[in-house]
């Protein structure tokens, strides 16, 4: 809960508006209370003067009070709720900007779904604190303060009677909204079970049909559905009680007012107008009192969400060291005894890596899945930092180079092509913010994707992803390559990024990549011998160690792991053409 | 749900279609017919009890308080309390009852949809994303929940309540009733306007939320790309735009609500004022008493609630009908693999299989199988080998009638397989699939697949036979060890052994194996090979092999290439073919294994 208080710094920015909102809300309740008072006065007037009563004035005042209340209610919502939306904006903005500065090691330790929930659901819950929770709490305090005061002014005894059922209402609302929240979570879980069962059955349909188990699966699904139904009904039971109980409590309040009030009228202490007045007071108190319990729950949930958000906000973001600078030099990349363990893992993904890559050199990495190829190249643009050893660029530890400048020199094409649901042109220009159309087209041409793009109806404006078209694997990879080479990087890293491209196109792309104006180092990961055969140097990785190094011919002569892979691929190629 | 910013679909539902939908929906409610009648009767009573209360107030004030009748007041208060409690009880019972009915109907419907989808031909599953099928059994059913569990009853209840309120008001004073209802047209009009505005605003909010969420999702998953390309500032700016639009959409909605709530409040206060003014002015002439005024003040407030609720109910009704259309569309799909209307009795022969000139294509394009012919003699083992995409798995799909052949025929015990009942045909086969299909649940359940005819002893005995007992017994809980989805915690080899046990406990005359492509860890490799040999002994079997080591003893090996049988013979015969496909495949495997053990 204390964490929530820290959130109040967001209020500070809007303190004028919030203060105004508080005034509006209080004033609106001030006018609201006039309605029952005026009604009582009218009825009293009627009782005394009969047909001669001056009703027109009272009616006018009543209408004015109602209008004033309405306008102020409007203004309250326009200030307080609107402010909560603005604060939500600020919070989300701050959170997203922070997230962008977090290192990959932070993301690697978390499920993306979890991070997503923190940025969406949790922000919404915290918004509830600034919006409804704050407004309702304030409303409860001011309205019940004013109304109850008025009630006591009229008659203390009747007030006690009228108020008696209300605390129960507040407790009930609190308990109820907590119960609903817990049960809903439970229902959601069972809902997931149900969906999981359907998923399993539908994806294993061949087996189920082969073993003629349809009836059994249906029975299991029905049992899960039955369980879901039971959980739902448990919630329904409480929900079915809530509304009637609410009715009962307010009703009792009115019964008590009519009964006790009636006796007071007969004793001449009160008028019938007072009874009408009290009945209206009671209805005015209903919602604020029920809201009290509800608000408490909102607060609890907001507090829990806020803790989760703070965990993100307090994660240390990347910060360049004060003496960071880019070294002058040709661009020699050196790995010195580099080892890396993924966060939370005991096993070394790579270890004892010594390696020097000169400008203009083409280096290829080969090895089985899990041998550490991707890990190795990810250390270069500092997606992760080495656990031991160091990586140097022109003799300077890359950790002491401004990260933006380091990355600006690197073109990285990741193994899993990630494109944004944006136009294909935007996706290519992602590599260089100031790229013009000519640059985009040149990059597309070099990556051998331009022709495909021009075949699309909207050319470079074609939208990708969910709302647009789906590219084939090879087209995606070539788009990602265009995105990398538009930067004209000094170091280009291709992490198995030509696997879905046919060999002829691949040759054309590689030839183009080597034709850069300034000397460019290319680091390629591939499973295909044909694509790395011509590299200046081939590195064979096994279980995180460099086991062989040399040109294609040298490695064939050595007759080691590389030679075995090579022969196997030759056979496969032969089979393919049969 | 698509996140496209499309215009709201202003679908004018055709009355005829809706009526069919409602009739089809009512099928699921049929077993609850008696209960529904009870719920409706109770609803009528509850709708009457609510408006009765202000009426009692009137009696209390005019007949007792005004006359100083203390015992009379106590009596009427007692009645009042009774009404109140009765309303509480009946309302609670009715609400729960309708929800209970609704949940029951939903369960029936959900199960029916599930069972129907499951009964469809395999191709349907290939053509429709699994996610969409799941949606039919989950969220589409959920969308009907509001309608079936309280929607209809609420609509009836609210309408009745309005009727009763007006009825009581007229009973008390018809002139005053007309005055009190003077603001009603304004209320209805503003509610309608509000509904229209809020619908548009909500659609806008929904679009903006979807846009924001997909940006979030994409940028969390693609954060490494954002950072690698140094796009932090630009992406933050783009996020600002989306965030701003999102906030603006919400603020627009806030505005609509900020106008609507006060309007309702003011209208109800004005209605109250009118009652007092008009009623007060006429109090002496037309006999409008204080009690009547008091009752009317309450009625005016009571009246507004059901009107607002009703307009909500019609919205749920609309969306529920849209969902039910999707559900019935699935229920209307018919399986293309059809049962013979006059099937042969279950095959009891020794299990002779013949493929005669079988051709098959999945789509209109390239045929996957071209005129395949071969025989599988009882008690023999035929192995099929070939590169990926040669059409091996398709043979199994056709044999089990997951698909039907395009040309030619497949015979079992001398009759076309299409002449048998699906159940009888499939029961003849024991299948081990390529993807090691395991489900969440205990190992025992995964083996028996819930067949009560297979007891625990049989399972344990079979496991021992193929030496899988040791690893199973080492698991916590042994045969009751709970597997995660797709058998998560087990190794590939272990999963395969479980599938072997499954195929064996069913004791089918014919075994079909689509052997796993993925490499098995060396620890279980020899177990799998041994189990395999054990299993094949004396059975008719068709093996799709990827590991050639397991099929060297096959009676015949078919080498498939691009949809045709290119070579056949025994292992030794095929190896002798110079430049043969089998020979090359064998060499490839041999080298692969050499590199594994190097």
Interface residues (C-beta under 8 A of the other chain):
Chain A: X35 X39 X42 X43 X46 X47 X50 X51 X53 X55 X56 X58 X59 X62 X63 X65 X66 X67 X69 X70 X71 X73 X74 X77 X78 X81 X82 X85 X86 X88 X89 X92 X93 X96 X97 X99 X100 X101 X102 X104 X107 X112 X115 X116 X119 X120 X191 X194 X195 X196 X198 X199 X200 X201 X202 X203 X204 X205 X206 X207 X208 X209 X210 X211 X212 X213 X214 X216 X217 X218 X219 X220 X221 X222 X225 X226 X228 X229 X232 X233 X236 X237 X239 X240 X241 X243 X244 X245 X247 X248 X251 X252 X254 X255 X258 X259 X262 X263 X265 X266 X272 X275 X276 X279 X280 X283 X381 X383 X404 X407 X408 X410 X412 X414 X418 X420 X421 X430 X431 X433 X466 X467 X483 X487 X561 X564 X565 X567 X568 X571 X572 X574 X575 X576 X578
Chain B: X2 X3 X4 X50 X53 X57 X60 X61 X64 X65 X66 X68 X70 X73 X74 X77 X80 X81 X84 X85 X87 X88 X89 X91 X92 X95 X96 X99 X100 X103 X104 X106 X107 X110 X111 X114 X115 X117 X118 X119 X122 X125 X130 X133 X134 X137 X138 X142 X149 X212 X213 X214 X216 X217 X218 X219 X220 X221 X222 X223 X224 X225 X226 X227 X228 X229 X230 X231 X232 X234 X235 X236 X239 X240 X243 X244 X246 X247 X250 X251 X254 X255 X257 X258 X259 X261 X262 X263 X265 X266 X269 X270 X272 X273 X274 X276 X277 X280 X281 X283 X284 X285 X290 X293 X294 X297 X298 X301 X387 X397 X400 X402 X422 X423 X426 X427 X429 X431 X433 X437 X439 X440 X449 X450 X451 X485 X486 X502 X506 X561 X581 X584 X585 X587 X588 X591 X592 X594 X595 X598
